[in-house]
Amino acid sequence: MICFALKCADGHAFESWFKSGPAFDSLAKSGLLECPACGSASVTKAVMAPRVAKAEQSAGARPAGHDTVQTSALKPPKTELEQTIARIRKAVEANSDYVGDKFASEARDIHAGHAPERPIHGEANLDDARKLIDDGIPVLPLPFRNPNKLS
């Protein structure tokens, strides 16, 4: 996994994790990357300084509790947009049941009355989400992903 500093054509800066450099290139070329602030698909890598371990750390003598790689999940939100998304995530997680990749089937069961009515959140692929909408089942995308899923 690698974290890249990114920017969109409108100048919004953000970070994201990718499986590899070529994985970023493939997603960018396919137009599958979007700026979280404005939705622009014109996303490029921004200039960034590499995080280099000190000599004693790279030799495996890392002090306990000191990691050389910082993940964005450990950083507090910086921008107003990131703070708003963090508040939304906290409210969603506190007020709904996480159903994971069973979201589409659970939403269908709730809509049909086969499962107790309650707020839920989870993952659904684009086709499943479209089918739910086409069938009149109210769903909406959330502006964040499950922090336990990196890919």
Secondary structure, 3 states (H helix, E strand, C coil): CEEEEEEECCCCEEEEEECCHHHHHHHHHCCCCCCCCCCCCCEEECCCCCCCCCHHHHCCCCCCCCCCCCCHHHCCCCCHHHHHHHHHHHHHHHHCEEEECCHHHHHHHHHHCCCCCCCEEECCCHHHHHHHHHCCCCCCCCCCCCCCCCC
